[in-house]
Amino acid sequence: MTILTSVMSFAQLKEGHISYDIEVSSDDEDMAMAVMMFNGSSMDLYFSDDKARTEMDMGAMMSMSTLIDNATGEVLILMGGMLGDKAVLTTSEEMKVNEEEEDTGYKVKLTKEKKTIAGYKCKKAIVTDSEGNEMEYWYTEDIKTISTDKKSAISQLPGLALEYSTNQQGMQMLFTVTKVETSLDKETISTKFSMEIPEGYEEMTYEEFGSMGGM
């Protein structure tokens, strides 16, 4: 959920589609089966005007989409996987009620290292959390982000991260952008930004969703 809600709307670019490949690995031999099930994972970001959608496909494990309408504050979460197809229609205000008001303790060091990713000039940032763990981010200032999760590491950066890694329960997840499109066709806008719950999805409250398997 942190990944899905961290990068949800964009300034400078009015609309577009950004794709990431997700490479999952682990130094723990006991995690080999779990890592295998995450093969082929990817993330796609769509944005147009006041709406933004994140789609995450976690291989054989699960899929999840989050659609936010910044104009109305509506949020639609769709999840598919072993627990079936679930849908949550909520608001950004309801989601904020469940956030704890505390300092994340992130420290950001902007370096002078540079490289080009997908045609964009990127700079390297090192983010250190409260426990001393370091995370490496390559961001571009050509695409600014407005984060819906002010406590995330990504929200501390001066631009959109095109390559970064996270550690989730003993597994390393490397996100690398593979495609940046700066426009969307009418069919994509119509389908990706609809707030209607698809047929076959079980609707639940945000509180119920938050308690599912420690999600």
N, C-alpha and C positions, 0 to 999 in steps of 0.2 A: 504493500500500500504506500509505503514511503516513496518508492521508486515511481509509482504511478501518479502520485499527486505532487511530486516535486517539480516537474517541468510541464506545465499545463497551458501557458499562454505566452504569446511572443509579441515583442515590440519590434519596430523597424519592418520586418516582413509582415505583410498583412494576411497572407495565407500561404500554405505550403504543406509539404509532407516530408518527414525526416525518418529514415529507417536505420536501425541499429542491428548488428549481429551481436549475440551474447554467447561468449565462450565460457563454459563452466568447468572448473577443475578443482582438485583437492589433493593435499598432501597426505590425507588420511586414507589408508587402504580400505577401511571399513565403509568409506563413502563412495567407493567405485561404482556400485550399482545405482546409487542416487544420481551420480554425475552422468552416467550413461543415459538415464531417463530424461535428463535435461538437454541432450544433444539436439541441435537444430533450433535452439531458443532464439527469439528475436523480439524487438520492440519497435513499434511504429508510432510516430507522433503526427497528428493532423491538426491544423489550426486554420481558422477563417473568421475574420472580424472578432466577435466576442466569444467564440466557441472554440474549444480545443478537446481533442480526444487522444488518449493513450491506449494502445493495444499491446498487450504483452502475451506472447505465446511461449510457454515454458515447456517445450518438447512434449513428452508423454504425460507430464505431471498435471498441468492445468493451463487455462487461458483466462485472461482478465482484461476487460476494457473499462475505462473511466472517461465519461464525457462531462465536461463542465461548460455551462452557459454563464459567463461572467456578468451578462446583462441582467439575468433574472436570479442568479445564485443557485439555480438547479444543478444537481449532480446525479448522473445515472451511472451505476456500477453494474456490469455484467460479468458473471463468472461461470466458467464451465470446467468440468473435471470429474473426478471420481464421486463427488458429492452431488452431481447433477448440475443442471443449469439454474443459476440463481440470479435474481435481479433486485437491485436496491435503488429506489428513487428517493433522493434526499435533497438537502440543501447544504451549501458551504457553511452556513451558520450552525446547523446541527452538528456537522463534523467538527467544528471548532470547539463546541461545548465539551467534547471528549478529549481535547488536548490539554495536557498539563502545562501550566505556566512555569517553566523553569528554564534556566540558562543551559544551552546545549554544550557549551564549553568548546566549541569548534574554534581552532586557530588556523587562519589562512595565510600561507606564505606564497606570494606571487613571484615567480622567478623570471629570468630573462631568456630561458630556453624556449625555442620556437621550432615548430614543424608544420607541414601542410597536410591536412586531412580532408579528403573529398573536395579538394580545390580551395579550401578555406585556410587562411593563416591562423595558426593556433599558438597559444602560449601555455606554459606549464604552471600549474598551481599545486601546492602540497597542502592538504588539509589534515590537521591533527585533531583527533577527538579527545574527550576528557580523560580517556584511559591511556593516551599516548600513542594510539594506533595511527599510522600515517596512510593517507589515501592520495593517489596521484590523479590529477585531472588535467586534460588538455582542452582548453576552451577557446572559442572564437568570439571576439567582440563585435563581429559583423552581425551576429544574431543575439539580441538581448533577451533575457528571460524574466518573466514575472512569476515567481514561485508561489503556489498556494500553500506550501508548507515552509514557513519561515524558519523552522528548526532543522531543515535538511542541510546537508553539506553543500549540495548543488546551489542552494539559494544564496550562499555566501560568495559565489563567483560573479565577476563582472561581465559574464557572457555565457552562451550556451556551451555545455561540455559535449564535445564530439567524440571523446574517448575517455573512459574512466573505469575504475575497478572498485568493487565492493566485496566485503566478506560477509556472507550470510550463513550462519550456523556451520562454520567449518568449510564452506565452499567459496571459492573465489569466482566472482562473476565479472568478466571483462566485457564492457560495452564499447563497440566501435561503430561509428556511423558508416553506412555503405552508400547512402543516397540522400541527396537534398533536392527537393523539387520546390520551386518558388511560386507555383500556382496549382489550382485544383479545378477539375472539370465539374460541370453542374451535377452529374450523376453522383460523383464522390461526395460533394457537399450535401446533396439530398439524403444520401444513405448514412454517411458517417456522423452527421450532426442531428439525427432524429432522436428526440427524447422519448419516443414510444418504446415500450418494452416489447421485445420480439415474442412471437408466439412460441409457447412451449417452455418459457422461463417461469420459475416459481418466484413470486414477489415476496420480499421480506423487509423488515425494518432495518435501519442502519445499526441499531443496537444488537439485533439478532445476528446480523452479518459480522459485526465486530467480535462476537463471542464464538464464532465457528472455528473450532480447532486451533484457538489461539491466533487467528488470522490478524 
